[in-house]
Amino acid sequence: MTPSDPLLSIAQVADLLGTTERFPRRLVAERRIAFVKVGRHVRIRASVLAEFLSARTVQPVTIRRGHLRRAA
């Protein structure tokens, strides 16, 4: 672990995602995100959270005007 890659608590992850604590806890319970157990505490690395978000980012669709079909 480096200072640039801190361990975040569930509350901090929820705050960064703008959700309740229930969502990151569910991600951990379903093993959908990597985490670290420190005793009984669960921590998520900031880099793991960034990778999780980038993997689930959906890019916008660009529509080219010339390829639209016209209604009859």
C-alpha positions as CSV (number, residue, x, y, z in Angstrom):
1,M,0.0,0.0,0.0
2,T,1.3,3.4,-0.9
3,P,0.1,6.8,0.5
4,S,-1.4,7.5,-3.0
5,D,-3.5,4.3,-2.7
6,P,-5.2,4.5,0.7
7,L,-7.6,2.0,2.2
8,L,-11.1,3.4,2.3
9,S,-13.8,2.5,4.8
10,I,-17.3,1.4,3.7
11,A,-18.6,4.8,4.8
12,Q,-15.9,6.6,2.7
13,V,-16.7,4.5,-0.3
14,A,-20.4,5.1,0.0
15,D,-19.7,8.9,0.3
16,L,-17.6,8.8,-2.8
17,L,-20.2,6.9,-4.8
18,G,-23.1,9.0,-3.4
19,T,-24.9,6.0,-2.1
20,T,-25.8,4.6,1.3
21,E,-23.4,2.2,3.1
22,R,-25.6,-0.7,2.0
23,F,-24.5,-0.6,-1.6
24,P,-20.7,-1.1,-1.0
25,R,-21.5,-3.7,1.7
26,R,-23.5,-5.6,-0.9
27,L,-20.6,-5.3,-3.4
28,V,-18.3,-6.9,-0.8
29,A,-20.8,-9.6,0.2
30,E,-21.4,-10.6,-3.4
31,R,-17.6,-10.5,-4.1
32,R,-18.1,-8.0,-6.9
33,I,-15.2,-5.8,-5.7
34,A,-11.9,-6.6,-4.2
35,F,-11.5,-5.8,-0.5
36,V,-9.1,-6.1,2.4
37,K,-10.1,-7.4,5.9
38,V,-8.3,-5.7,8.7
39,G,-9.5,-7.7,11.7
40,R,-13.2,-7.4,11.5
41,H,-13.1,-4.2,9.5
42,V,-13.5,-4.2,5.7
43,R,-11.5,-1.7,3.6
44,I,-11.4,-1.1,-0.1
45,R,-8.3,0.3,-1.9
46,A,-8.9,3.6,-3.7
47,S,-7.3,2.1,-6.9
48,V,-9.7,-0.9,-6.8
49,L,-12.7,1.5,-6.5
50,A,-11.4,3.5,-9.5
51,E,-11.0,0.3,-11.5
52,F,-14.4,-0.8,-10.5
53,L,-15.9,2.5,-11.7
54,S,-14.0,2.6,-15.0
55,A,-15.0,-1.0,-15.8
56,R,-18.6,-0.1,-15.4
57,T,-18.6,3.3,-17.2
58,V,-20.9,3.3,-20.2
59,Q,-19.8,5.6,-23.0
60,P,-22.5,7.7,-24.8
61,V,-23.8,6.7,-28.2
62,T,-23.0,9.0,-31.0
63,I,-25.6,9.1,-33.8
64,R,-24.5,10.2,-37.2
65,R,-27.3,12.2,-38.8
66,G,-26.9,10.6,-42.3
67,H,-27.7,7.1,-41.1
68,L,-31.1,7.9,-39.6
69,R,-34.1,6.5,-41.4
70,R,-36.9,8.8,-42.2
71,A,-40.5,8.0,-41.4
72,A,-42.9,7.5,-44.4
